[in-house]
Amino acid sequence: MKAKHERTIKRTVDPANLPVLSVEQQQMLATLAAKPDAAIDYSDAPPAAPGAEWYRAALNPLYRPNKQTTTVRLDADILAWLKSKGSGYQTRLNAILRESMLQELKQQAPK
């Protein structure tokens, strides 16, 4: 079996050397560009919410934030409490901090 990096296919687009459009594609773009904005049907793509609404946007369920190694000094009793719940005390600490962060961000969000 090939290594993971050998199975990865990467594609890039050079903005200075874009793929050639067919005549039909060029005609579609020209027709759309000639229309005033009011004449374009956006019913299948409603306008994006104003900036104040983005705080409610849902994250991709597969999104995993990057972890960063750090040193944290905790009171001994807090560390003992976290560890007393079983393995995964660092994950538990992260979840507690994330919940607190999200509550604070929700309170700060414009209404």
N, CA, C and O of each residue as an XYZ file, in Angstrom:
444
protein
N       0.847     -1.178      0.000
C       0.000      0.000      0.000
C       0.889      1.237      0.000
O       1.902      1.290      0.699
N       0.501      2.218     -0.784
C       1.272      3.456     -0.864
C       1.115      4.270      0.410
O       0.092      4.209      1.093
N       2.161      5.035      0.709
C       2.089      5.933      1.856
C       1.028      6.991      1.593
O       0.713      7.297      0.443
N       0.479      7.548      2.669
C      -0.618      8.514      2.545
C      -0.230      9.691      1.653
O      -1.019     10.111      0.807
N       0.981     10.227      1.834
C       1.382     11.381      1.031
C       1.536     11.028     -0.444
O       1.479     11.912     -1.298
N       1.733      9.734     -0.760
C       1.830      9.318     -2.152
C       0.447      9.174     -2.787
O       0.328      9.208     -4.012
N      -0.597      9.014     -1.972
C      -1.964      8.876     -2.481
C      -2.678     10.215     -2.592
O      -3.765     10.294     -3.164
N      -2.079     11.260     -2.051
C      -2.714     12.570     -2.051
C      -2.565     13.221     -3.420
O      -1.471     13.291     -3.980
N      -3.682     13.692     -3.942
C      -3.667     14.393     -5.227
C      -3.850     15.872     -4.939
O      -4.823     16.273     -4.299
N      -2.924     16.671     -5.407
C      -3.002     18.114     -5.194
C      -3.193     18.794     -6.538
O      -2.547     18.459     -7.531
N      -4.094     19.750     -6.536
C      -4.337     20.537     -7.747
C      -4.228     22.010     -7.378
O      -4.666     22.430     -6.307
N      -3.652     22.766     -8.256
C      -3.560     24.205     -8.047
C      -4.063     24.908     -9.295
O      -4.036     24.357    -10.395
N      -4.519     26.132     -9.103
C      -4.991     26.940    -10.220
C      -4.117     28.180    -10.287
O      -3.950     28.902     -9.304
N      -3.576     28.404    -11.446
C      -2.760     29.592    -11.661
C      -3.681     30.681    -12.210
O      -4.147     30.569    -13.344
N      -3.957     31.742    -11.425
C      -4.873     32.795    -11.893
C      -4.414     33.456    -13.191
O      -5.232     33.996    -13.937
N      -3.144     33.416    -13.454
C      -2.638     34.017    -14.692
C      -2.804     33.076    -15.878
O      -2.641     33.494    -17.025
N      -3.129     31.799    -15.615
C      -3.239     30.818    -16.689
C      -4.471     29.947    -16.436
O      -4.353     28.741    -16.218
N      -5.656     30.571    -16.467
C      -6.907     29.864    -16.175
C      -7.285     28.922    -17.314
O      -6.883     29.141    -18.457
N      -8.056     27.874    -17.012
C      -8.500     26.962    -18.076
C      -9.348     27.706    -19.110
O     -10.025     28.684    -18.795
N      -9.294     27.229    -20.323
C     -10.049     27.851    -21.412
C     -11.527     27.498    -21.264
O     -11.877     26.337    -21.052
N     -12.402     28.521    -21.379
C     -13.844     28.302    -21.293
C     -14.388     27.948    -22.670
O     -13.882     28.409    -23.693
N     -15.429     27.120    -22.677
C     -16.075     26.786    -23.938
C     -16.848     28.014    -24.428
O     -17.064     28.962    -23.673
N     -17.253     27.986    -25.673
C     -18.029     29.095    -26.248
C     -19.334     29.250    -25.486
O     -19.769     30.369    -25.216
N     -19.962     28.128    -25.136
C     -21.216     28.168    -24.384
C     -21.003     28.816    -23.012
O     -21.815     29.636    -22.585
N     -19.918     28.453    -22.320
C     -19.624     29.043    -21.015
C     -19.368     30.545    -21.140
O     -19.814     31.322    -20.296
N     -18.667     30.947    -22.167
C     -18.397     32.374    -22.389
C     -19.692     33.139    -22.645
O     -19.860     34.257    -22.158
N     -20.615     32.536    -23.414
C     -21.898     33.184    -23.691
C     -22.731     33.315    -22.414
O     -23.373     34.341    -22.194
N     -22.720     32.284    -21.579
C     -23.470     32.335    -20.320
C     -22.932     33.445    -19.418
O     -23.707     34.185    -18.811
N     -21.621     33.560    -19.331
C     -21.021     34.598    -18.496
C     -21.322     35.990    -19.052
O     -21.598     36.917    -18.292
N     -21.268     36.133    -20.369
C     -21.553     37.435    -20.988
C     -23.008     37.834    -20.752
O     -23.293     38.997    -20.469
N     -23.926     36.878    -20.867
C     -25.344     37.155    -20.634
C     -25.577     37.578    -19.186
O     -26.309     38.532    -18.923
N     -24.966     36.883    -18.270
C     -25.115     37.209    -16.853
C     -24.497     38.570    -16.530
O     -25.078     39.349    -15.774
N     -23.337     38.857    -17.093
C     -22.671     40.132    -16.829
C     -23.471     41.308    -17.380
O     -23.386     42.415    -16.847
N     -24.243     41.083    -18.435
C     -25.017     42.163    -19.048
C     -26.281     42.491    -18.250
O     -26.844     43.574    -18.409
N     -26.725     41.582    -17.406
C     -27.945     41.810    -16.632
C     -27.668     42.748    -15.460
O     -26.593     42.693    -14.864
N     -28.626     43.605    -15.127
C     -28.487     44.387    -13.891
C     -28.692     43.453    -12.696
O     -29.362     42.428    -12.813
N     -28.123     43.806    -11.567
C     -28.225     42.949    -10.383
C     -29.677     42.638    -10.017
O     -29.977     41.530     -9.573
N     -30.568     43.593    -10.197
C     -31.969     43.402     -9.838
C     -32.643     42.330    -10.694
O     -33.650     41.756    -10.277
N     -32.107     42.052    -11.876
C     -32.711     41.080    -12.780
C     -32.190     39.659    -12.561
O     -32.684     38.720    -13.184
N     -31.219     39.494    -11.703
C     -30.649     38.175    -11.456
C     -31.441     37.479    -10.352
O     -31.709     38.060     -9.301
N     -31.811     36.226    -10.609
C     -32.591     35.436     -9.651
C     -31.662     34.825     -8.614
O     -30.888     33.918     -8.921
N     -31.740     35.322     -7.392
C     -30.917     34.818     -6.293
C     -31.724     33.920     -5.351
O     -31.274     33.650     -4.237
N     -32.897     33.454     -5.769
C     -33.770     32.708     -4.867
C     -33.132     31.422     -4.342
O     -33.451     30.980     -3.238
N     -32.243     30.824     -5.114
C     -31.607     29.595     -4.645
C     -30.376     29.869     -3.787
O     -29.799     28.941     -3.219
N     -29.971     31.129     -3.687
C     -28.822     31.513     -2.858
C     -29.164     32.835     -2.173
O     -28.785     33.901     -2.656
N     -29.879     32.769     -1.051
C     -30.275     34.011     -0.385
C     -29.046     34.808      0.055
O     -27.972     34.237      0.245
N     -29.199     36.115      0.216
C     -28.055     36.926      0.603
C     -27.493     36.485      1.958
O     -28.220     36.010      2.831
N     -26.206     36.654      2.101
C     -25.539     36.282      3.353
C     -26.033     37.183      4.477
O     -26.393     38.341      4.266
N     -26.037     36.620      5.663
C     -26.478     37.380      6.835
C     -25.485     38.492      7.137
O     -24.293     38.347      6.866
N     -25.959     39.592      7.691
C     -25.036     40.654      8.076
C     -24.017     40.131      9.084
O     -24.238     39.095      9.710
N     -22.914     40.836      9.241
C     -21.837     40.401     10.113
C     -22.278     40.059     11.517
O     -21.704     39.170     12.146
N     -23.293     40.754     12.023
C     -23.754     40.511     13.396
C     -24.365     39.126     13.551
O     -24.470     38.634     14.675
N     -24.768     38.485     12.466
C     -25.432     37.191     12.539
C     -24.458     36.011     12.454
O     -24.843     34.879     12.750
N     -23.225     36.250     12.064
C     -22.299     35.143     11.853
C     -21.924     34.419     13.131
O     -21.458     33.281     13.069
N     -22.111     35.041     14.292
C     -21.741     34.362     15.535
C     -22.590     33.113     15.755
O     -22.219     32.236     16.535
N     -23.734     33.034     15.064
C     -24.610     31.874     15.193
C     -24.308     30.796     14.158
O     -24.930     29.733     14.173
N     -23.369     31.055     13.269
C     -23.061     30.087     12.214
C     -22.541     28.794     12.829
O     -21.794     28.811     13.807
N     -22.941     27.695     12.251
C     -22.514     26.391     12.765
C     -21.179     26.017     12.140
O     -20.949     26.236     10.951
N     -20.314     25.455     12.953
C     -19.045     24.965     12.452
C     -19.268     23.647     11.720
O     -20.219     22.918     11.999
N     -18.398     23.364     10.806
C     -18.404     22.092     10.128
C     -18.278     20.998     11.191
O     -17.378     21.075     12.027
N     -19.141     19.989     11.187
C     -19.067     18.963     12.228
C     -17.753     18.177     12.194
O     -17.390     17.534     13.179
N     -17.051     18.226     11.085
C     -15.775     17.529     10.983
C     -14.593     18.437     11.327
O     -13.441     18.006     11.298
N     -14.889     19.687     11.648
C     -13.837     20.646     11.982
C     -13.172     20.269     13.295
O     -13.844     19.998     14.291
N     -11.867     20.253     13.287
C     -11.104     19.999     14.505
C     -10.069     21.105     14.630
O      -9.173     21.203     13.792
N     -10.174     21.940     15.659
C      -9.192     23.006     15.798
C      -7.800     22.437     16.037
O      -7.640     21.355     16.602
N      -6.813     23.180     15.601
C      -5.431     22.767     15.838
C      -5.139     22.802     17.327
O      -5.517     23.742     18.027
N      -4.473     21.785     17.793
C      -4.072     21.741     19.194
C      -2.696     22.398     19.304
O      -1.856     22.268     18.414
N      -2.490     23.087     20.387
C      -1.221     23.742     20.624
C      -0.726     23.331     22.008
O      -1.466     23.405     22.989
N       0.503     22.906     22.076
C       1.082     22.506     23.353
C       1.435     23.746     24.155
O       2.012     24.704     23.641
N       1.071     23.699     25.426
C       1.360     24.821     26.310
C       1.561     24.302     27.728
O       1.254     23.148     28.026
N       2.065     25.142     28.575
C       2.209     24.799     29.985
C       1.236     25.663     30.771
O       1.204     26.884     30.615
N       0.451     25.021     31.611
C      -0.534     25.733     32.422
C      -0.283     25.366     33.881
O      -0.106     24.196     34.220
N      -0.272     26.358     34.714
C      -0.113     26.106     36.150
C      -1.495     26.115     36.783
O      -2.188     27.132     36.776
N      -1.887     24.970     37.329
C      -3.203     24.821     37.940
C      -3.046     24.573     39.425
O      -2.031     24.040     39.875
N      -4.054     24.962     40.179
C      -4.069     24.618     41.599
C      -4.127     23.094     41.720
O      -4.768     22.422     40.913
N      -3.453     22.564     42.731
C      -3.364     21.114     42.902
C      -4.730     20.463     43.039
O      -4.951     19.373     42.513
N      -5.650     21.117     43.739
C      -6.967     20.511     43.935
C      -7.766     20.462     42.635
O      -8.535     19.527     42.412
N      -7.586     21.462     41.783
C      -8.291     21.462     40.489
C      -7.749     20.341     39.612
O      -8.520     19.621     38.979
N      -6.436     20.191     39.572
C      -5.837     19.119     38.780
C      -6.257     17.756     39.315
O      -6.555     16.851     38.535
N      -6.283     17.602     40.617
C      -6.715     16.331     41.210
C      -8.167     16.030     40.848
O      -8.512     14.888     40.544
N      -9.016     17.059     40.882
C     -10.427     16.872     40.517
C     -10.562     16.438     39.059
O     -11.316     15.516     38.748
N      -9.818     17.115     38.156
C      -9.877     16.746     36.741
C      -9.420     15.307     36.529
O     -10.050     14.553     35.786
N      -8.326     14.928     37.181
C      -7.789     13.576     37.019
C      -8.669     12.522     37.688
O      -8.657     11.362     37.276
N      -9.428     12.905     38.707
C     -10.273     11.943     39.421
C     -11.419     11.425     38.547
O     -12.017     10.393     38.854
N     -11.718     12.123     37.484
C     -12.814     11.731     36.583
C     -12.366     10.653     35.599
O     -13.172     10.177     34.799
N     -11.096     10.265     35.648
C     -10.586      9.238     34.738
C      -9.647      9.843     33.712
O      -9.309     11.025     33.772
N      -9.235      9.010     32.772
C      -8.292      9.482     31.754
C      -8.955     10.545     30.882
O     -10.180     10.618     30.788
N      -8.138     11.348     30.258
C      -8.653     12.409     29.391
C      -8.856     13.719     30.110
O      -9.706     14.517     29.717
N      -8.083     13.957     31.167
C      -8.289     15.195     31.933
C      -7.956     16.439     31.111
O      -8.557     17.492     31.321
N      -7.001     16.331     30.174
C      -6.667     17.492     29.351
C      -7.812     17.824     28.387
O      -8.125     18.993     28.161
N      -8.419     16.800     27.834
C      -9.582     17.000     26.958
C     -10.732     17.609     27.746
O     -11.427     18.498     27.254
N     -10.930     17.132     28.967
C     -11.986     17.667     29.829
C     -11.723     19.134     30.150
O     -12.640     19.954     30.106
N     -10.480     19.466     30.471
C     -10.107     20.861     30.751
C     -10.375     21.730     29.530
O     -10.895     22.839     29.657
N     -10.021     21.231     28.347
C     -10.263     21.970     27.110
C     -11.761     22.209     26.906
O     -12.167     23.303     26.512
N     -12.583     21.188     27.174
C     -14.041     21.316     27.002
C     -14.617     22.349     27.969
O     -15.495     23.128     27.596
N     -14.130     22.358     29.199
C     -14.603     23.335     30.187
C     -14.250     24.750     29.744
O     -15.084     25.653     29.813
N     -13.010     24.941     29.288
C     -12.588     26.264     28.826
C     -13.352     26.696     27.573
O     -13.716     27.864     27.437
N     -13.594     25.752     26.658
C     -14.341     26.081     25.435
C     -15.762     26.516     25.764
O     -16.258     27.493     25.203
N     -16.420     25.801     26.666
C     -17.783     26.160     27.062
C     -17.817     27.567     27.648
O     -18.709     28.353     27.331
N     -16.859     27.879     28.491
C     -16.783     29.217     29.082
C     -16.554     30.277     28.009
O     -17.173     31.341     28.034
N     -15.653     29.977     27.060
C     -15.366     30.908     25.977
C     -16.615     31.170     25.128
O     -16.920     32.319     24.811
N     -17.333     30.108     24.764
C     -18.523     30.259     23.926
C     -19.619     31.041     24.640
O     -20.320     31.835     24.012
N     -19.774     30.825     25.942
C     -20.765     31.596     26.703
C     -20.407     33.078     26.692
O     -21.277     33.930     26.515
N     -19.138     33.380     26.878
C     -18.710     34.782     26.867
C     -18.907     35.412     25.493
O     -19.361     36.552     25.392
N     -18.569     34.680     24.440
C     -18.759     35.204     23.089
C     -20.239     35.434     22.786
O     -20.596     36.405     22.120
N     -21.094     34.541     23.275
C     -22.537     34.686     23.061
C     -23.061     35.944     23.756
O     -23.918     36.642     23.215
N     -22.550     36.229     24.947
C     -22.970     37.432     25.680
C     -22.473     38.701     25.011
O     -23.133     39.737     25.084
N     -21.325     38.634     24.363
C     -20.738     39.812     23.699
C     -21.335     40.061     22.327
O     -21.187     41.156     21.785
N     -22.004     39.077     21.754
C     -22.526     39.213     20.390
C     -23.571     40.301     20.331
O     -24.387     40.434     21.243
N     -23.554     41.105     19.231
C     -24.570     42.151     19.087
C     -25.947     41.538     18.973
O     -26.123     40.465     18.397
N     -26.901     42.222     19.520
C     -28.284     41.685     19.499
C     -29.124     42.370     18.477
O     -30.302     42.044     18.328
